[in-house]
Amino acid sequence: MTYILGIETSCDETAAAVIKANKSEVSVLSHVVNSQIKIHEQFGGVVPEVAARQHLVNILPIVNQAIKQAKLTLNKISAIAATQGPGLAGSLMVGFETAKTLAWLNNKPLYEINHLTGHLWSWLLPEVGKTSTLNIPWPFIALIVSGGHTELVLVKDFVNHEIIGKTLDDAAGEAFDKAAKIMNLGYPGGPILSKRAALGKEQAWDFPRPMLQQQDFNFSFSGLKTSLLYKINKLGKLSDQQINDLCASWQAAVIEVLVEKTVRAAKFYQAKAVAVVGGVSANQNLRQAMTEKCVNNNWLLLLPHMTYAGDNAAMIALAGFMSHHLGRQSSNKNFLTSAIKPSLNI
């Protein structure tokens, strides 16, 4: 049995977790996330320097809490997995350097993990204290959709992942936040916009479906943001119902593009399953739309538990296990010279 401590600080969550895994199953022994939403709310978005400072304050207490909740000691930990990139440089540095120090002091292997790879496996994670089996349908298409990323990835095995499509400008989650900001809905904007959309009519307004007619697997969302801005300027002062309708209609456009491009990729690569991961995977409309498509095409739909939709350290720990234990990827024995990679790709 392997015990892995995961550390994640790519943006504004300080997270640590411990998993227990073997070749057939995984258990989450602890899962600790400290969010900085309340701190960054006053700025209307994440301030990198503030985020890094908060990580410095929180990282060791969070790591200690995760180990304590797992009812283990560092001596019992088999390896430490930490996010190397992509993400905010200052934030990444705090978590990664902490992991390097702990690994060196305790003579543990260090697994340098791609944050996006962590999301790829998040759908396998069970609730804390429970166990899930590691049954993986190869190959599968993963839609990574969050505030900083929108990629379509062909997952061939434990270590071979290929980006087959990506956003050419704004990520979908970023577009949600910007749209919410245009309508002065508050921060974080994406979840607020989705709540207002539930009260509106999707057919109220006709927004474009960017790049939907192009046969590649890329996305573009900046034009949708501009279209919303023009619509609001034309309407003038908005009633609550108009805002709800705008949210519903605009969200429907984003989701249709995400779903149709993913379906197109799954058909082209003859995938056996579709995974939707990342922060925006918590969106209930996206989940419902993708569920219907997967049922119609006889694909498995792989969705993370809501606990693991956002950034977390359990997925980083699991990514370490999947690549280094099951994928037999060797760890870096000279990790003290390793550095963060803020622009890392899969």
N, C-alpha and C positions, 0 to 999 in steps of 0.2 A: 504493500500500500504506500502511495506517495502523498506527502503533505506539502502543499505549495502556498507560500505567502505571496499575495499579489498587492502591488502598490500602484495607484493611479492618481496622477496630478496633471493631466494634460491641459485642463482649462481652469474651471472655478470650483471643482469638487475635489476635496481631499478624501481619498478612499483607500481602505485596506480591507483585505479579506483573506480567509484561509479556506482552501478546498482540500478534500481527500479524494483521491482518484486511483483507479486501476484501468486496465484496458477495456473493461466492459461497463463501468459505472462511475458516477461522480456524485459527491455530496458537498454541500456548502456548509462549512462548520461555523463560519462567521462572515458578516457582511456589514461594514461600517462606512457610511458616507456622510461627510460634513459639507453641506451646501453653503455657498456664499451668496445666494440669491438676494437675501435681505440687504447685504452690504452693497451689492452692485445696483440694486433697484434705484437708488438715488441718482445714479449716473445714467440710467436708461440702457445699460449694457455693461459688458465685462471690461474692467480696466486692468490691463495686464500687470502693471506694477502692484496694484492693490491685491490682485489674486495671488501673485507670488509671495507677497508678505504674509498673507493669511495662511498659505501653505506652510511657510516656515514655522508659524505659531502652532499649527494643528498637526503636522505630520507625525511626530513621535507619539503624542497622546493617542492618535487614531490607530497607529500601528500596534501600540501596546494594548489598546482596547480590543482590536481584532484577535490578537494572539490569546488574550485572556478569555474572550468569548468562546474561542475554539477549544479552550481547556487544554492548551498545549504550552510548551516553552519553545524558545528558539532552537534549543538542542534537538527537538523532535521534528523541526521543519526540514524537509528534504531539499528545498530550493526556494529561491526568491525570484519572483517575476516582476518586472517593472516596466512601465511605459517609457519607451525611448523616443517616440514621436508617432504621428505628427501632433502638433499642439503649440501652445504659447511657450516660448523659450524659457522664460523665468519660471513658469509653473512646472514645466517638464524637469528643469534642473533640480528643483527641490526634491521631488520624488525619486528621480533617478539616482542622484548622488546619495540620498539616504539609503536606497537599496544597495548601492555599491558598498557603502560603509558597513552596513549590517552583514552583507555577504562576506566581506573580507574579515571582519572581526570574528565571525562565527564559522568561518571556513565552509561556506555554502556556495553551490553553483548560483550564478546570476543568469537569468533568462531575459534577454533584451527583447521587449515585445512591441510590435506595431499595434497602436491603438485600434486601427481599423480591423486588424486580425482578431483582436479581442471581441469586437462587435460581431464578427462572422460566426463566433461560437456561442454567443450569449443565449441563443434559443435552447441550448442544451442544459442550462443551469436550472436546478430545482430550487424551490424555496429553502430558506435556511433550515437546517435540521433534517431535510429530506434527501432522497437519493433518486437519481434518474439514470437510465441506461444510455450508453453512447452508441445509439443506432443512427448511422449517418447514410442518407441516400446519395450516392455519387452518380453523376455530378449534380450539383445544385446551383441555382442562380441566387445570389444574394443582392438585395437592394439595401445598401447602407444609406440611411437618410437621417440627417441630423442638422444641427445648427451650423456645423462647419463642413459637412460632407454630403455629397449625393453622388454615389457611384454604383454601377452595376458590376458585380464581380462573378466570374465563373470559378467556382470552387471545385477543383478536380480531385484533390486528396488533401492530406493533412498539411502539406507545405506548398502545394502548387495552386496559387490563386492569381487569376488574371483579370485586370480591370478591362472590361469590354465597353464601358460607357461611363460618362461622367458629366457633371455640369460644366458648361462653358463660362459661367459667371457666378451668380449667387447659388449657394446651396439651398435646398428646399426649406430647411428650418430657418435659415437666415432670411429667406424671402417672407416666411410667416412673420418673423419678428419685425421686419421692415414694414410690412403691410399693416401690422398692428400699430406701429409707431405713427404711420401716416394718419390713422384714425384715432390716435391718442387713447389707445385702449389700456396702456400700462405695460409693466414689465414683470415677468417674461411674457412677451407678446404672443408667441405661438399658442400656448394653452388657452390664453384668454380669447384669442380669435376663434379657436375651435369651439369654446363654450358658447360664444355669441352665435356662431354658425348653426349650432343645434336649434336655435330659436328662429332661424331665418329660412328663406326659400331659395333653393339652389337655382331655380329657373328664373329668378327675379331679374338677373342681369346676365348678359352674354359676354364672358371674358374669353380672350384667345387661348388656344391650346398650343403653346410654343413647341415647335419642332416635331409635332406629332405626325406630320405628313412625311417627314424625312425618315428614311429606312434604316438609319443608324441607331445607336443606343444612347446617344448623348441627350443632355437636357439643357434648358435655358429658362431662367425664371426672372431675370431682371426686367424683361419686357412686360411681364404680368404685373410687377410692382408699378411700372410706369402707367400701365393701362388703368390700374386702380386709382392712381393719383389724378389722372385726367378725368375719370368718372366722378370723383369726389369734387374736384374743382368745378365741374359742370353743374353738379347738383346743388352746391352751396351748403347751407346749414342742413345737417342731417338729423332726422328723427331716430329714436332708438331702433324702430323697426327697419328703417333704411340701413342702418349700420348692421343689424342682424342679417338682412338680406344680402348686403355686400359681402359680409364674411362668408356666408353660405355659398354664394355663387363663385367667389374667388377661390375658396378652398376646394370646391368641386373641380375647378379647372386644374389646380395643382395635382390633385389626386388622380384625375383621369390621365394626365400625362405620365405620372409615376407608374400607375398600374399598367397602362397600355404598352409602355416601353419595356417594362419588366416581362410582361406576357410575350411580347415579340422576341425578347432575348431567350426566354425559356423554350419557346418553340424552335428557334433557330439552332440552339445547342442541344436540343432533345434532353432537357433537364428532367430529372425525376422529382424535383421539389423546388420550391421557391421560399427563400428566407427573407423576411423584412425585419431589419434590425436598425438600431440607433434611436436617438431620442424621439424622432417623429413617428417611429413605429408604435408609439403609445396612442397615436391618433385613431379613435374608434372608427371613423369613416374610412380611413385607409385600410384598417384591418378588415372591415366588412367587405369593401370592394375587392380586396385581394382574395378574401375567402371565397367569394362567388366565382371569381375567375379560376381559382385552383380546383374548386369542385367541378366546374364545367370541363376542365382539361385533365382531370384525374391526376393532379399533382398533389403532393403533400405540401401543406403550408407550415413553415417553421417560424414561429413567433416567440420572442423572448417573453418571459413572465414580466409583468409591468415593473416589478422590482428592478429588473436588469435592462430595461429599455434605455435608460440614460447611462451616463458614464459611471462605471463602477469598477472595483478591483477584482471581483470574483471572475469576471470575464478575462481579465489580464492573467490571472492565475491559471485559468483553464486553457487559455491560448498557449501558455508555457508548457502545460502538460501535453496538449495536442501536438505541438510541433516538436518538442524535445524528447518526449517519451514515446508517443505513438508514431510521430513522423521521423523519429530518430535524428533530429537535427542536433548537431553538437553545440554545446554551450561555449561561450567565449571564456577561455581560461585566463586571458589577460585583460579581464574586464575593467581593471583600475584605470586603463587608458581609454576606455570607451567614453563616448560623449553623446549628448542628446542629438536628435535629428528632427528639428521642428517641421521640416517639409517632407518627411518620409512618406513614400508611397508603398502600396502593397507590392 
